[in-house]
């Protein structure tokens, strides 16, 4: 029989913060390490798409 043990993957929770307002609009779970994310996402306060940068807790 195969072993039923599950391996836990190392993940971290990060926030995407709007560069213009500083609001924490999005939350992601991603693998540890790697480079900082910079994505164009929707900002509800400004009602338009703006650059969002990854920030840890």
N, C-alpha and C positions, 0 to 999 in steps of 0.2 A: 504494500500500500504506500501511496505517496504521503509525505509529511504534510500535515494541515496547517503548519505554522505560517502566519502572515508576517511579512516584513514591513515595518513602518518606514515610509519614505520621509525624508527630512523636508518639511515644508515650513514656510514662514508666512505670516499674515502681514500684508503691506497695504498702505492707503495710497490712493491717487489724489494728490492735492492740486487744486486749481492754482496756476501761477498768478492769475490776476486777482482773485478774491481771497485765496488762502483757505478755501473750504475743502473739507474732506468729503468728496462726492462719491468715491468708489472704494471698494475693498476687494483685494485679491488674495488668493492663497497660491503661492508659487514656490518652486524649488529654491533651496538655499543657494546663495552666491549669485553669480551672473552680474550683468551691469544694470544700472538704474534704468527703469522704464521712463520714457517720455512719450506720451500718447496724446492725440487730439481727441478729447472727449467733450460731451455736452455738459455745460454748466447751467443748472437750473436757475440760479440767481441772476445771471446775465442773459439767460435765454439764448445762448449761442455756443458754438463749439470753441473751446480754448485749449491751450496746452496744459496737460496735467503731468506732474512729476511724482515719481514714487517716493514715499516717505515711510520709514519704519515706525512702529508704535512709539 
